[in-house]
Amino acid sequence: MKTIRSYYLSAILLSAILIVWTGCVPPKVPEVYSELTIDYRDTLFQRIHKYQDQRLADSLYGYLKHPNPSYRYLAAMAFGSLRDSAAVDSLALLLADDFDEVRAAAAYAMGQTAARRALPLLTAAFVATDTAGAYAKTNRAILEAVGKCGDDTTLSLLAGISTYRTADTLLLEGQAWGIYRLGLRGITSAEGQQRMIDWAAEATFPRQARLPAVHYLGRIGQTIDSLQAIRLVRALENEDNRQLRMGLVLALGKAKSGEALSALRRQYERESDYRVKINILRALGGHPYEQCRETAQQALRDPNLHIARRAATYFVEHGKPEDATLYWRFAKDSLPTLVQLDLYRAANKHLPRYFSDYRDFINSEIRNHYNRASDPVVKAAALHALSEFGWNMRFIHAQVQASQDRYLRSQAMEALAYISNYPGFDAFFTLNARRVRRELAAYFSQGIGSGDEGLVSIAANALRHPTFDYSFAFDSLTVLEQTLSKLALPQNIEAYNDLSHTLAQLTGKADSFQAKVIDYNHPPNWAILTKLKKNPTARISTSKGELVIELWPAQAPATVISFIEQARRGYYKGKKFHRVVPNFVIQGGCPRGDGYGSLNYSLRSELPDVYYHEDGILGMASAGNDTEGVQFFITHSPAPHLDGRYTAFGRVLEGMEIVHNIQVGDIIRSISIQ
């Protein structure tokens, strides 16, 4: 009894002490956040990206409600990479967040899902009364996002907005990108195009709105009428921004008027930027050949190889039979070898069939070029020139068999695939067409049976012809099935999916085909990020010179980590740039040297709101979502059609002139991280 009384007295005394003590301690005040802080060294940053990398949506949902807005923002951006429509409702809750950046991130991620049910939620969250611009980033993000998930009605509403002033930069930018995103999805209208014309033609509008407008008109837009053309001509003549000129000249290629053509020819004469000149040569394809031939002919002698080859390609794409022997004569001039071979290709393509003597001479000379050359790039150009005369297929196939160079073998198979895809295949081969199809099918089957991932991918795509059923040529699909079972994953994922798709089509199951999704297989080494300086850079030494690239670990940490790992172990030393598309990209880093190789791991796509709206963006090559590896590309100029689809993880700081000079076959000597 005494013990119990003592216990209660002690408890009462302790309670009294606690009351007095807690009464002296002020209540804890919640931390107040005034701005977002994104630090890739932060362990919570790394945890969120770990869940993103592993596609663990359930683990990310909790961070959408985190008290720190920086983590809410990161979680929303993580869903931008996941593109999971199941997250739409949870993301929509952030559209009322206190922070403009968090709202904008949620809107971006919702647009990435392309889910129709995101549309009303985004529309309802638009702050129409935001006259002070407190939620300007949100409104801009919503306007673009509805373009990724909207429909014809959305386009009508977007195009109909006419109240934004020229000073409303973010609103105009969002409106323009919204129309552009709809256009990429095939949703267009005369009203939408007119709105883009208005922005493209008027210098008073901000560049941020004019850039999507000119890209829309160049890539997506329909025929431009004479009045619209006059406005664009005037804009071109007064435009000092090269990025806008690139789009304006492409737009004028769709204007069937003499004024537009005259403007293009004048601009070519005074233009100093090779990229604009390349786009002018592309634009000439929309105008009468007879009035463009002279400009293209002069461009053949341009010292810039990109321009000269583009001019030769103009004749390949738009040449006329009556000029075929002229192209042959041009090919004999003192021009760079690759330009000569492009001209041989034009001659071979357009030469009338009854000019058999000329044909023999042309193909003999192309084969001589092939036999004399030691450079695989030159040999490949010769094979593509030969592919314009389909009966060269046996010679081309022999090179697939004989060459030890993977790049050349792949290019030879590409040439065979080109023959298979002739629009006039039956007319060319006449009564032999079915027999030739069977022979080509045997070549493609042989390529697949080799197990070489490049040949497998190219041949499988060739057999999956858009209009012709190759199944008649196969008594058995055993070779294809056995090759599929032997392809190693994840490094052969492109070949695996291409061959799987082809097998599905050949067996009548194409409608049920689904690409294989690679399991998570490459956790990033976060310790690498911890040791990086605040603004890390990569110095890339090439056979043409050096360039310096800033890396973006805050936006694409796993990609940056992988890139640094491979650079430090010397992987990139000696690798080639295997792909160069003038005024688009240079691409390198393939272990095979032909674009079909990877190492024994894959990376996840990292797709926050980082855009390809400037020159020199460093991005990851991909064969589909979450298939990235070691191949990278660098853009020559803005490429907004890549936004939200290809991981961007850096930008060129120094050496863009080197990027512009790179050609296929140029070598990466080393990459150092600083």
HUCOR-V207474 format. One record per run of one state. SS is the DSSP state (hx for helix, st for strand, lp for the rest). FROM is the first residue (numbers start at 1). TO is the last residue. If there is no record, write none. Layout:
# HUCOR-V207474
ss->(SS:SS)
from->(FROM:FROM)
to->(TO:TO)
This chain:
# HUCOR-V207474
ss->(lp:hx:lp:hx:lp:hx:lp:hx:lp:hx:lp:hx:lp:hx:lp:hx:lp:hx:lp:hx:lp:hx:lp:hx:lp:st:lp:hx:lp:hx:lp:st:lp:hx:lp:hx:lp:hx:lp:hx:lp:hx:lp:hx:lp:hx:lp:hx:lp:hx:lp:hx:lp:hx:lp:hx:lp:hx:lp:hx:lp:hx:lp:hx:lp:hx:lp:st:lp:st:lp:hx:lp:st:lp:st:lp:st:lp:st:lp:st:lp:st:lp:hx:lp:st:lp:hx:lp:st:lp)
from->(1:2:25:43:54:57:66:69:83:85:97:100:114:118:126:136:150:152:161:169:185:190:202:207:220:224:225:226:238:242:253:255:256:258:271:274:287:289:300:305:319:321:332:337:351:356:373:376:387:390:403:406:421:425:450:453:464:470:474:478:487:493:507:510:513:526:531:537:543:545:552:557:569:576:582:585:589:603:604:617:621:628:629:632:636:640:643:648:655:656:662:667:674)
to->(1:24:42:53:56:65:68:82:84:96:99:113:117:125:135:149:151:160:168:184:189:201:206:219:223:224:225:237:241:252:254:255:257:270:273:286:288:299:304:318:320:331:336:350:355:372:375:386:389:402:405:420:424:449:452:463:469:473:477:486:492:506:509:512:525:530:536:542:544:551:556:568:575:581:584:588:602:603:616:620:627:628:631:635:639:642:647:654:655:661:666:673:674)
